[in-house]
Amino acid sequence: MDVTELLRRLAEIEWTWTPDGVRSALAGAGWAPAGAAGSRCTYRLGDRSLDTYADGDRVVRAEVTLAASWPDPDDEYQDDLIDEYYRLWEEAAEAAEPVLGKPSFNDGFGNDGFPSDQNAGWATVWPRDTARIMITQVHEGKELPFRLLVVCAPPCPRE
């Protein structure tokens, strides 16, 4: 499943941000449960997996990894991966526009409007009635992978 088809499917979901609501919404969209560990539940659809994360009785996010690369431990600065994942983020955001329209935000961490609940370097955001759909570029630490994600999260009250 290509990224545009994935985004189209996620945009069609009427999200209810409880564990039962998300499970039901994902099942209705064809995602099959594939396992759970702690607050994370994993679902599969074709060659894609989607992880949801709960905080108590609320699901706070659903994410699909589009790409992931482990950094070279001998490369202190990781310039090549930084450039590659920035390019991947730009390409994914551009590919999403015909499906989702013009984003409400498309920039890096620290810029006005960056989603405060996201731990990412770069984010593109499309608000919907029941969710925010985002493409994010994440690198959470030197020993962790660079990741390009599609994230669905509850709408922000100010959106």
N, C-alpha and C positions, 0 to 999 in steps of 0.2 A: 504494500500500500504506500503510495507516494505521499509526500507531506501535504499537498493540497487536498487529497481525498481524506486524509486524517483530520485536517482542520475542518473540512466541511462536515464530517461526521460529529466531531466534538461540538461544533457550533449549533448543530441541530438538537443537542441534548437539552432538556429542561432540567437543570440541576436543582436538587434539593440537598443542602449541605449537612445531612445527617448520614451516619453509616448506612442505615437501611435505605434512605432516599438515594444516595449515590449508587449503592449496589443495584437497586431497582432501575435507575436511569441508565446505568451502564449495560445491564442485562437487556433492556429494551433496545439499546443501540447495537447489540450483538457482541458485547464484550463478555467473555466467560471468566469466572473466578479461577485463579491459578495458584492461590496460596496466600498465607497471611503470616506475619511475624510482628508481634507487638502491635504498634499503632499503624503498621503498613499492611495494605491489602494489594495484591497483584492481580491484574486481569489480562487476558490475551484476546487479540483479534487479529487473525491472520499471522503475519510475521512481526506484529507490534505487541509490546507489553506496556501496560499503564499501571502506575503505582499510585495509590491514594494514601494520604496521611491524615490520621485523626488526632484531635486534641480533645480528650473527653468525649462529649456527645456531639461534637462538630467535626466534620471533615474540613480541613483547612486548605487542601490542595490535591490536585491530581496531576501527574506529570508523565510524559512520554519522552524518553531519551532518543533524540534524533542522531546524535553522534557523541562519542566519548573517546578521549585519548589520554593515556597516562604520560606525564611529563618524564623527560630524561633526567634521572637524578644527578647526572654530571653537568647538566646545563643550568647554571644558576639563574639565568634571566628568562628562559623559555620564550624568547622573542618569536621564534617560528610558530610555536603553538598559539601564542597570543594573536599573531597576525592571521593564522589559519582560522581560528575560531571567531574572530571578528568578521572575517570574510563570510564564513558559514552563516553567522547570525544575519548579516546583511542580505545574503542570498535567500535565506528562509523567509525573512520579513518581506522581501520583494515578491517572492512566490506566493505569499499569503494574501497580498492585497486584492488580487482578482476574486478571491473566495470570501474574504472578510471585510473588504473595503479599506478605506484610509484609517490607519491606527490613530488612537487618541494620544499616544505617546510613543516615541521611537528615539531613544537616546540612552546615555550611560548613567551609571550610579552617580548620585550627587547632583544631578540636574533636576530643576523644578518639575514636579510631576512624576518622578520616578516612584514606582509602587513601593511603599514603605515596608510591605510585608514580604518583599522578595530579596533574597540573598544572591544577587547577580551583579555582574559587571555591566551588562547591557540588557535592555528589555524593550520589546515592542508590545503594546497593549491594545486590545480591542474589547471595549466593554460591551456586554450583552445584557439582556434582562435578568438572567439568572446566574451569570458568571462573567469573569474576565478571562479572555483567552489571551495568552502571552507566549511570545517566543523569547527565551532568555539564554544568555551565554553565562555560564557559571564556572568559576574556578575558586574553590573554597580553601585551598591551601597548597603549599608546595608539594606535599606528598599525595595529593588527591587529583583525580582526573579533571581535565577540561571537559565540560559537557555543554551541548546544545540541547535545549529542552523546549517542548511545548508544555505549558503549564495552564491549567484551568484552576481558578480560585474564586471564592465568593466575591460578589460585587463589592466595591468600596462604597460606603454610604455617600461620599461626595461625588461619585461618578453619575 
